[in-house]
Amino acid sequence: MSKIRATKAVVLLSGGMDSCVCATIALEKYGHENLALLHASYGQRTESRERLAFDRIADWLEVQQRLVVKLDHFRAIGGSALTDAQIAVPENELGAAGPHGSAIPVTYVPFRNAHFLSVGVSWAEAIGAGAVYIGAVAEDSSGYPDCRAEYYQVFQELVRVGTRPETEIKIETPVIRMKKSEIILRGLELGAPLQLTWSCYQGEQRACGACDSCLLRLKAFAEAGVPDPIPYRQAIPAHS
């Protein structure tokens, strides 16, 4: 049986900077008529703000096909500062150790990206899409184990054996080996709406400027030599 050669792609869009640039890369290849945007809310602290960012970016990209899913079991599972109110989000401690001194930060959500990818692949197979894009970044990030290139290589094999014989879905990770400053510059080159993105782990009106995600974002914009267009809770000192 011949493989399906699809011209449509599903993009996992959290509302953050990396996924926004990833979506814009996919837009350049497929066009807005052939993109399908997937957003997963998982009980994270900034759930409503990330959803707002998703809606605004999707509108800017002019993509009509959208799916929003709620994965509330992550809140019940806990084990992460992003989903468990009893675990504080570290401030001004980039890469703060996880439980029992683990090198993995407390903001890591256990095996989260596998859940996101599973939904993405299910939807892709249902609508005949040939690719699932995810804006995972291995380098210059918080060190989450489910953001490594080998993770997606293994998941690709799972997709192959777990879908219909005629289905062909490729997991695309276009920014995985880029530094965050390079992602910003690529986004600017493509006209990505970085001003609509949201990265903060705990702020919903203004970004805190102190959590891991804010610190990485600010560092990346400083290295790229351009100002960050989103508002922050407090004045942010210039980075060297």
CORFENGI-V794170 format. One record per backbone hydrogen bond with DSSP energy under -0.5 kcal/mol. CO is the residue of the C=O (numbers start at 1). NH is the residue of the N-H. E is the energy in kcal/mol with one decimal. If there is no record, write none. Layout:
BEGIN
CO_NH_E + CO_NH_E
END
This chain:
BEGIN
3_5_-0.5 + 4_6_-1.0 + 8_130_-2.6 + 8_131_-0.7 + 9_36_-2.1 + 10_133_-3.1 + 11_13_-0.7 + 11_38_-2.9 + 12_14_-0.6 + 15_198_-2.5 + 16_20_-1.8 + 17_21_-2.2 + 18_22_-2.2 + 19_23_-2.4 + 20_24_-2.0 + 21_25_-2.2 + 22_26_-2.1 + 23_27_-2.3 + 24_28_-1.9 + 25_29_-1.2 + 26_30_-3.0 + 27_31_-2.3 + 31_34_-1.3 + 32_35_-0.9 + 34_9_-2.3 + 35_65_-0.5 + 36_11_-2.8 + 37_67_-2.4 + 38_13_-3.1 + 39_41_-0.5 + 39_69_-2.5 + 41_71_-3.7 + 44_47_-1.5 + 46_50_-2.6 + 47_51_-2.0 + 48_52_-1.9 + 49_53_-2.1 + 50_54_-2.4 + 51_55_-2.5 + 52_56_-2.4 + 53_57_-2.6 + 54_58_-2.9 + 55_59_-2.2 + 56_60_-2.2 + 57_61_-2.6 + 58_62_-0.7 + 58_63_-2.0 + 59_62_-0.7 + 62_64_-0.6 + 64_66_-0.8 + 65_37_-2.5 + 67_39_-2.7 + 69_41_-2.9 + 69_71_-0.5 + 70_72_-0.6 + 71_74_-1.6 + 72_75_-1.1 + 72_76_-1.1 + 73_77_-2.6 + 74_78_-2.5 + 80_83_-0.9 + 80_84_-2.2 + 82_45_-1.4 + 83_85_-0.6 + 84_87_-1.8 + 86_88_-0.6 + 88_90_-0.6 + 93_96_-1.7 + 96_106_-0.7 + 98_101_-1.3 + 99_102_-1.6 + 102_98_-2.1 + 105_108_-1.7 + 106_81_-3.0 + 108_110_-0.6 + 109_112_-2.1 + 111_114_-0.8 + 111_115_-0.9 + 112_115_-0.9 + 112_116_-1.8 + 113_117_-2.7 + 114_118_-2.1 + 115_119_-1.9 + 116_120_-2.4 + 117_121_-3.0 + 118_122_-2.3 + 119_123_-2.5 + 120_124_-2.5 + 121_125_-2.7 + 122_126_-1.9 + 123_127_-2.1 + 124_128_-0.9 + 124_129_-2.5 + 130_170_-2.4 + 131_10_-2.8 + 132_172_-3.0 + 133_12_-2.9 + 134_136_-0.7 + 142_105_-0.5 + 144_147_-1.5 + 145_148_-1.0 + 148_151_-0.8 + 148_152_-1.0 + 149_152_-0.5 + 149_153_-1.6 + 150_154_-2.1 + 151_155_-1.9 + 152_156_-1.9 + 153_157_-1.2 + 154_158_-1.6 + 155_159_-2.3 + 156_160_-1.9 + 157_161_-2.1 + 158_162_-1.6 + 159_163_-0.6 + 164_167_-1.6 + 166_4_-2.4 + 170_132_-2.5 + 170_172_-0.7 + 172_134_-2.3 + 173_176_-1.3 + 175_178_-1.6 + 176_138_-2.5 + 176_139_-1.0 + 179_183_-2.0 + 180_184_-2.2 + 181_185_-2.1 + 182_186_-2.4 + 183_187_-2.5 + 184_188_-2.6 + 185_189_-2.0 + 186_190_-1.8 + 187_191_-0.8 + 187_192_-3.2 + 188_191_-0.5 + 192_194_-2.1 + 193_196_-2.1 + 194_197_-1.1 + 207_233_-3.5 + 210_92_-3.1 + 211_215_-2.7 + 212_216_-2.6 + 213_217_-2.1 + 214_218_-3.0 + 215_219_-2.3 + 216_220_-2.1 + 217_221_-2.4 + 218_222_-2.3 + 219_223_-2.4 + 220_224_-2.1 + 221_225_-1.0 + 221_226_-1.9 + 231_207_-2.3 + 235_237_-0.6
END
